[in-house]
C-alpha cells in the first residue's frame, strides 16, 4: 500500500505508524479468524461452584489482607445511552398521536419492551421529575389523551428541552429512586465499591469515559461524593481516562482499500472496548475489580453481591500466593516431585494448557514452560447460569499450538456454519456477566505489560456505514476476550441476582431495579 505524504502526515498525527495501518489492512484481507471451541465450560468442567462454607472462608481471607493491598475498581463507562432508547427514537419518528393509536403501533412493532414501558411507566425512577418538567411547559398536559401524554413523555425524556437522557452517557442516567433522590449508575458503582473494594477506608474507582462527557462525570461525582463520604466514613478517589486515539483502527472499502471521507482523508474509527486494555494497563494496583457501568444492584442484593465479590478476590489471592511460591522455588534447583506438583496446580487449579508433548520435554524445558505459564496476569471471573441474557460464554478453546485453555468467547467469534462448533456453542450453560477480579503484578511486585498477553488474531471485522456508504470496520480483540487470552483464567459460578444490567430503558422496570 503506497500512502501519500498527506496520508502519512495524517497517520502520524494520530500517533500511529503507516506500518501499523498496513498491518490492519492485511487483517481485512485475511478476514475474521474464528475461535476453535473444544467444549463448553460447565460446572466441574471449567466452572467451579464454591460451597457456602468455602465462600465464607475465602471472603474472610480477602478481608484479612485487603488493608495491605492497593485496590481499584475499573469501570468501562464511555458508552452512550442512545441504544437504551433506540425504540423510542423510532417512536418519535414514526408515531403520530393525532392519527394513530399507541396500542396499534406497539402491535405493529411487536416489541415487548414498549408494552412493558407504557404499561408501567409510573415505576420509572425519573417519572415524577419528568412529569413535573413537562407540566411546566405543556400547560394543557392534564387534558391530553393518554397517547398524547405518552408521546410527550418520550419526547421530553429524550430531547434537550426535557431530561435529554438520549444524549447522556449511560453512567449518568438515573437508574434508581430513593425517596426524592435519584441515583445514577455512577453513584451506585461508588456505593457498592465500599462493600468490597475499600482498603484502609479508601475507595478508588476508575471510569473510562469519552472526553466530551468527562465534565458531566466530574460534576456528578462532585455532587455525590461528599454525601457518600459522610454516610460511609470512607474517602473516595475517582479517576478517569479516555480511549487512546492511537488505538483507533482504519476503515476500508469492500475492496479493502482505505475508506476516505469527503475531504479525501483516511477514515479511522474507535477500536472497540478492547482498546481499554491500555487504560487497564495504566492502573497501579495489586487487585483490580472490573465491572460494566450498566450492571448495578439495588440495596436488597448489595450484601449478596459484596459477599461473592470478596469470595472471588479471596480465590484469586489464594491462587496467586501459590503461584508466587512456586515461581520463587523455580529460581533454585527443583526436584521432579516439585515440578509435578506445579504441573498439577497448573492443570487442576489454574486450568492452564500444556502442550501435547510436554511429558517428552527435558527437565530444563519443562521448568521454562512451567515458569512461563505461572508468570502471567491472573483473573477470576464470575459466571452466571444462562437465562437468555446476551453476552459471551465460557469455553475450552484449542489453540494453533495444540494447547487448550479456558477463554471467554463471544458469539461472533464462533463459526456457526460449522455444525460441530455450533452444537458446542449451544451446549453452553453459563455466560459472562463481566464480573472479574484481576491482578497483573508478578511475583517480584512488578507490573506485567498487558500488551504481551493479547491474541491479536481475535480482532473482529464488522460491516458499518458512514454518510450512507458501506465500509468495513476493525474492532480490536475484546477487553475480556482476546485482550486477556494469555492470562491465567479461573471461572466461578455466581448467582444471577448479582447480575442486573440495563440494556434498554424498560430494564429499569424489572423487579430487580425497583427500590421499595
C-alpha positions in Angstrom: 0.0 0.0 0.0 1.5 3.3 -1.1 0.4 6.2 1.2 0.7 9.8 0.0 2.7 12.3 2.0 -0.7 13.7 3.2 -1.8 10.2 4.3 1.5 9.7 6.2 1.2 13.1 7.9 -2.4 12.3 9.0 -1.5 8.8 10.3 1.5 10.1 12.3 -0.6 12.9 13.8 -2.8 10.1 15.3 0.3 8.6 16.9 0.1 5.6 14.6 2.7 4.4 12.0 2.0 3.6 8.3 3.2 0.1 9.1 0.6 -0.3 11.7 -2.2 0.8 9.3 -0.8 -1.6 6.7 -1.0 -4.5 9.2 -4.6 -3.6 9.9 -5.4 -3.6 6.2 -3.8 -7.1 5.9 -6.2 -8.2 8.7 -9.2 -7.1 6.5 -7.7 -9.1 3.5 -7.3 -12.1 5.8 -10.8 -11.9 7.2 -12.1 -12.9 10.6 -10.3 -15.8 12.3 -12.8 -18.0 14.2 -12.0 -19.5 17.6 -11.8 -23.3 17.8 -14.0 -24.1 20.7 -13.4 -27.6 22.0 -16.3 -27.8 24.5 -18.4 -25.6 26.7 -17.1 -24.9 30.2 -19.6 -26.2 32.6 -19.8 -27.0 36.3 -17.0 -29.3 37.3 -15.5 -28.9 33.8 -14.0 -25.4 34.0 -16.5 -23.7 36.2 -16.2 -24.1 40.0 -19.0 -24.0 42.4 -17.9 -22.7 45.8 -19.7 -24.0 48.9 -21.2 -21.6 51.4 -18.5 -22.5 54.0 -15.7 -22.0 51.5 -17.2 -18.8 50.3 -17.1 -17.5 53.8 -13.5 -18.6 54.3 -12.4 -17.0 51.0 -14.2 -13.8 51.9 -12.6 -13.7 55.3 -9.2 -14.4 53.8 -9.6 -11.5 51.5 -10.8 -9.2 54.3 -7.8 -10.2 56.4 -5.5 -9.0 53.6 -7.2 -6.1 51.9 -5.9 -3.3 54.0 -2.4 -4.3 52.9 -3.4 -4.1 49.2 -3.8 -1.4 46.6 -7.3 -2.0 45.3 -9.1 -0.3 42.5 -12.5 -0.8 40.7 -12.2 -0.3 36.9 -15.5 0.6 35.2 -15.7 1.0 31.4 -18.2 3.9 31.2 -17.7 5.5 27.8 -20.9 4.0 26.3 -23.7 6.5 25.4 -27.3 5.8 26.5 -28.5 6.1 22.9 -29.0 2.3 22.4 -31.1 2.2 25.6 -33.6 4.4 23.9 -33.4 3.2 20.3 -37.1 2.0 20.2 -38.2 5.4 21.5 -36.3 7.4 18.9 -38.1 5.3 16.3 -41.4 6.0 18.0 -40.9 9.8 17.8 -40.2 9.5 14.1 -43.0 7.0 13.2 -45.9 7.5 15.7 -48.4 10.3 15.2 -50.6 10.5 18.4 -53.2 12.6 16.4 -53.8 9.9 13.8 -52.7 6.6 15.3 -53.2 4.6 18.4 -50.3 3.6 20.6 -51.7 0.2 21.1 -51.8 -0.4 17.3 -48.2 1.0 17.0 -47.0 -1.5 19.6 -48.8 -4.3 17.9 -47.2 -3.5 14.6 -43.7 -3.3 16.2 -44.3 -6.5 18.2 -41.9 -5.0 20.8 -42.4 -6.4 24.3 -40.2 -3.7 25.8 -42.6 -1.0 24.5 -45.5 -2.8 26.0 -43.8 -3.1 29.4 -42.6 0.5 29.3 -46.0 2.1 28.7 -47.8 -0.4 31.0 -45.6 0.5 34.0 -44.3 4.0 33.1 -45.1 5.3 36.6 -42.5 2.9 38.0 -39.6 4.6 36.2 -37.2 6.3 38.6 -37.4 9.6 36.8 -41.2 9.5 36.2 -42.2 12.2 38.7 -39.4 14.6 37.9 -40.2 14.3 34.2 -43.9 14.8 34.6 -43.2 17.9 36.7 -40.9 19.2 33.9 -43.5 18.5 31.2 -46.3 20.2 33.1 -44.3 23.4 33.5 -44.1 23.7 29.7 -47.2 21.9 28.4 -49.9 23.9 30.3 -52.7 21.7 28.8 -50.9 18.4 29.6 -53.6 17.1 32.0 -56.3 17.4 29.4 -54.5 15.5 26.7 -55.3 11.9 25.7 -53.2 9.1 27.2 -51.5 8.5 23.8 -50.6 12.2 23.6 -49.3 12.2 27.1 -47.1 9.2 26.5 -45.8 10.7 23.3 -44.8 13.9 25.1 -43.3 11.8 27.9 -41.0 10.1 25.4 -40.2 13.4 23.7 -39.2 15.2 27.0 -37.4 12.1 28.2 -35.0 12.1 25.2 -34.7 15.7 24.0 -32.8 18.7 25.1 -35.8 20.7 26.4 -36.5 17.8 28.8 -34.2 15.4 30.6 -32.1 14.9 27.5 -31.4 11.3 28.5 -30.7 10.2 24.9 -27.7 12.4 24.8 -26.2 11.4 28.1 -23.6 8.7 28.8 -25.3 5.6 30.2 -23.5 6.1 33.5 -25.4 9.4 34.2 -28.9 8.1 33.5 -30.9 7.8 36.7 -31.3 4.1 37.5 -32.9 4.0 40.9 -35.1 6.3 43.1 -34.7 6.6 46.8 -37.4 8.8 48.2 -36.8 12.1 46.5 -33.3 11.2 45.5 -32.4 9.8 42.0 -29.3 7.6 41.8 -27.3 7.3 38.6 -25.3 4.2 37.7 -22.1 6.1 38.6 -23.4 6.7 42.1 -24.4 3.0 42.5 -20.9 1.9 41.5 -19.3 4.1 44.1 -21.8 2.9 46.8 -21.2 -0.8 46.2 -17.4 -0.4 45.9 -17.4 0.5 49.6 -18.6 -3.1 50.5 -15.8 -4.9 48.6 -13.2 -2.7 47.1 -12.2 -0.5 50.1 -8.8 -0.6 51.6 -7.9 1.4 54.8 -11.2 3.2 54.5 -10.3 4.4 51.0 -12.3 3.6 47.8 -10.6 4.0 44.5 -12.8 3.9 41.3 -11.6 4.5 37.8 -14.0 5.3 35.0 -13.1 5.1 31.3 -15.1 7.9 29.7 -15.4 9.7 26.4 -13.6 13.1 26.5 -16.8 15.0 25.6 -18.6 13.7 28.7 -15.8 14.0 31.3 -17.1 17.2 32.8 -20.5 15.7 33.3 -19.0 12.8 35.2 -16.9 15.1 37.3 -19.9 17.2 38.2 -21.9 14.1 39.2 -19.0 12.8 41.4 -18.6 16.3 42.9 -22.2 16.3 44.0 -22.3 12.6 45.1 -19.0 12.0 46.9 -19.3 14.4 49.9 -22.6 12.8 50.8 -21.2 9.3 50.4 -18.1 10.1 52.4 -20.3 11.4 55.3 -22.7 8.3 55.1 -19.9 5.7 54.8 -16.9 7.1 56.6 -14.8 6.3 53.6 -12.7 8.6 51.4 -13.2 8.3 47.6 -10.6 8.7 44.9 -12.2 8.8 41.5 -10.1 9.0 38.4 -10.8 9.0 34.6 -9.2 8.1 31.3 -10.1 8.2 27.6 -9.7 5.6 24.9 -6.3 6.4 23.4 -6.6 7.8 19.8 -3.6 5.6 18.9 -6.0 2.6 19.3 -8.3 3.8 16.5 -8.3 1.5 13.6 -8.5 2.2 9.8 -11.8 1.6 8.0 -11.7 0.1 4.5 -13.9 -0.2 1.4 -15.3 -3.6 0.2 -12.2 -3.8 -1.9 -10.0 -3.5 1.3 -8.7 0.0 0.3 -8.6 2.7 2.9 -12.1 4.3 3.2 -11.8 8.1 2.7 -14.1 10.8 3.9 -15.5 13.7 1.9 -12.1 15.5 2.3 -10.2 12.6 0.9 -8.7 11.8 4.3 -8.4 8.2 5.6 -11.3 7.4 8.0 -10.4 5.9 11.4 -12.8 4.6 13.9 -12.5 3.8 17.7 -11.2 0.2 18.1 -13.9 -1.0 20.5 -13.6 -1.8 24.2 -10.6 -4.0 23.6 -8.6 -0.7 23.3 -9.2 -0.3 27.0 -6.5 -2.9 27.8 -4.2 0.1 27.6 -6.2 2.0 30.2 -6.3 -1.1 32.4 -2.5 -1.5 32.0 -2.0 2.1 33.3 -3.7 1.2 36.7 -1.3 0.8 39.6 -3.0 -1.7 42.0 -2.5 -5.1 43.5 -6.1 -6.1 42.8 -8.5 -4.7 40.2 -12.2 -5.4 40.1 -13.7 -5.0 36.6 -17.4 -4.4 36.1 -19.6 -2.7 33.4 -21.2 0.6 34.0 -24.8 -0.6 33.4 -24.6 -3.5 35.9 -25.6 -2.4 39.4 -27.9 -3.8 42.0 -30.4 -2.3 44.5 -29.8 -2.5 48.3 -31.7 -5.8 48.6 -28.9 -7.6 46.7 -26.0 -5.5 47.7 -24.8 -7.7 50.6 -25.1 -10.8 48.4 -23.1 -9.1 45.6 -20.4 -8.0 48.0 -20.0 -11.5 49.6 -19.4 -13.0 46.1 -17.0 -10.2 45.1 -15.0 -10.7 48.2 -15.1 -14.5 47.6 -13.7 -14.1 44.1 -11.0 -11.8 45.4 -10.1 -14.3 48.1 -9.9 -17.1 45.5 -7.6 -15.0 43.4 -5.3 -14.2 46.3 -5.0 -17.9 47.2 -4.1 -18.9 43.7 -1.7 -16.0 43.3 0.0 -16.9 46.6 0.6 -20.4 45.5 1.8 -19.3 42.0 4.3 -16.9 43.6 5.6 -19.6 46.0 6.2 -21.9 43.0 7.9 -19.2 41.0 10.3 -18.5 43.8 11.1 -22.2 44.1 11.9 -22.2 40.4 14.7 -19.8 41.0 16.6 -22.6 42.6 17.2 -26.2 41.6 13.9 -28.0 41.8 13.2 -31.7 42.2 11.0 -33.7 39.8 8.4 -34.1 42.6 8.2 -30.3 42.9 7.7 -29.9 39.2 4.9 -32.5 39.2 3.2 -30.5 42.0 3.4 -27.4 39.9 2.0 -29.2 36.8 -0.9 -30.5 38.9 -1.6 -26.9 40.2 -1.5 -25.5 36.6 -3.8 -28.1 35.2 -6.2 -28.6 38.1 -6.4 -25.1 39.7 -5.3 -22.6 37.0 -6.8 -24.6 34.0 -3.5 -23.8 32.2 -3.0 -25.8 29.0 0.2 -27.7 28.5 1.4 -28.8 25.0 0.7 -32.4 24.0 4.4 -33.2 24.0 5.1 -31.7 27.5 6.0 -35.1 29.0 8.6 -35.6 26.3 10.5 -32.4 27.2 13.8 -32.3 29.0 13.7 -31.1 32.7 15.1 -27.7 31.7 12.4 -27.2 29.0 9.7 -28.3 31.4 10.9 -25.8 34.0 10.9 -23.0 31.5 7.4 -23.9 30.3 6.0 -24.1 33.9 7.6 -20.7 34.7 6.1 -19.1 31.7 2.6 -20.4 32.5 2.8 -19.4 36.1 4.2 -16.0 35.5 1.2 -14.4 33.9 -1.6 -12.0 34.8 -4.5 -13.8 36.6 -8.2 -13.2 36.6 -11.1 -14.9 38.4 -14.3 -14.4 36.6 -17.8 -14.9 37.9 -20.1 -16.8 35.5 -23.9 -16.8 35.7 -26.3 -19.6 34.6 -27.6 -18.9 31.1 -31.1 -17.3 31.3 -31.2 -15.8 27.8 -29.2 -12.7 28.5 -26.8 -11.6 25.8 -23.0 -11.9 26.3 -20.0 -14.1 25.7 -19.7 -17.5 27.3 -17.0 -19.7 28.9 -15.4 -22.3 26.7 -12.4 -24.6 26.5 -10.5 -23.5 23.4 -7.9 -25.3 21.3 -5.1 -23.0 20.1 -3.0 -23.4 17.0 -0.1 -24.8 19.0 -2.3 -27.5 20.4 -2.6 -26.0 23.8 -6.1 -25.9 25.5 -7.2 -23.1 27.7 -10.3 -21.5 29.2 -11.5 -18.4 27.4 -14.5 -16.1 27.3 -15.7 -16.3 23.7 -18.2 -14.0 22.0 -20.8 -15.5 19.7 -19.3 -13.5 16.8 -16.0 -15.4 17.3 -17.7 -18.8 16.6 -18.2 -20.4 13.2 -21.9 -21.1 13.5 -22.0 -22.5 9.9 -19.8 -25.4 11.2 -22.3 -27.9 12.6 -19.9 -29.2 15.3 -18.9 -25.7 16.5 -22.5 -24.5 16.5 -23.5 -27.6 18.5 -20.8 -26.9 21.1 -21.9 -23.3 21.4 -25.5 -24.4 22.1 -24.3 -26.6 24.9 -23.1 -23.6 27.0 -24.7 -23.4 30.4 -23.3 -20.1 31.6 -22.5 -16.7 30.2 -20.1 -13.9 31.0 -21.6 -11.0 33.1 -18.2 -9.2 33.2 -17.7 -9.9 36.9 -13.9 -10.0 37.1 -11.3 -9.8 39.8 -7.8 -9.4 38.4 -4.1 -8.9 39.2 -1.3 -8.1 36.9 1.7 -7.8 39.1 4.3 -10.6 39.1 5.9 -12.4 42.0 8.5 -9.6 42.3 5.8 -6.9 42.6 6.4 -5.6 39.1 3.6 -4.8 36.7 3.2 -7.0 33.6 2.9 -5.4 30.2 -0.6 -6.5 29.3 0.0 -5.9 25.6 2.2 -9.0 25.7 -0.8 -11.3 26.5 -3.2 -10.2 23.7 -4.2 -12.7 21.0 -4.1 -10.3 18.0 -5.9 -12.8 15.7 -9.1 -12.3 17.6 -9.7 -8.8 16.2 -13.1 -8.6 14.5 -14.3 -7.2 11.2 -17.8 -5.7 11.1 -19.8 -4.0 8.4 -20.7 -0.4 9.1 -21.7 2.7 7.2 -20.6 6.4 7.0 -22.5 9.1 5.2 -24.7 6.3 3.6 -21.6 4.5 2.2 -20.8 0.9 3.3 -17.4 0.3 4.9 -15.6 -2.4 6.9 -14.5 -1.6 10.4 -11.9 -3.4 12.6 -12.5 -4.0 16.3 -9.5 -4.8 18.5 -9.5 -8.1 20.5 -12.2 -7.6 23.1 -11.1 -6.5 26.6 -12.1 -9.7 28.4 -11.8 -11.9 25.2 -8.7 -11.8 23.0 -7.1 -8.9 25.0 -6.8 -11.3 28.0 -6.3 -14.5 26.1 -2.9 -15.1 27.5 -3.9 -14.6 31.2 -4.4 -17.4 33.7 -8.2 -17.7 33.9 -10.5 -19.3 36.5 -14.3 -19.4 36.3 -16.5 -19.5 39.4 -20.3 -19.7 39.4 -22.1 -16.6 40.9 -25.9 -16.2 41.4 -27.9 -14.4 38.8 -29.0 -11.9 41.5 -25.6 -10.3 41.3 -26.1 -9.5 37.6 -28.5 -6.7 36.9 -27.8 -5.0 33.6 -29.7 -2.2 31.9 -29.6 -2.7 28.1 -32.9 -0.8 27.4 -34.8 1.7 29.5 -37.5 -1.0 30.0 -35.0 -2.9 32.1 -35.3 -0.3 34.8 -38.8 -1.6 35.3 -37.7 -5.1 36.2 -38.3 -6.1 39.9 -34.6 -6.2 40.4 -34.3 -2.5 39.7 -37.3 -1.4 41.8 -36.3 0.1 45.1 -39.1 -0.5 47.7 
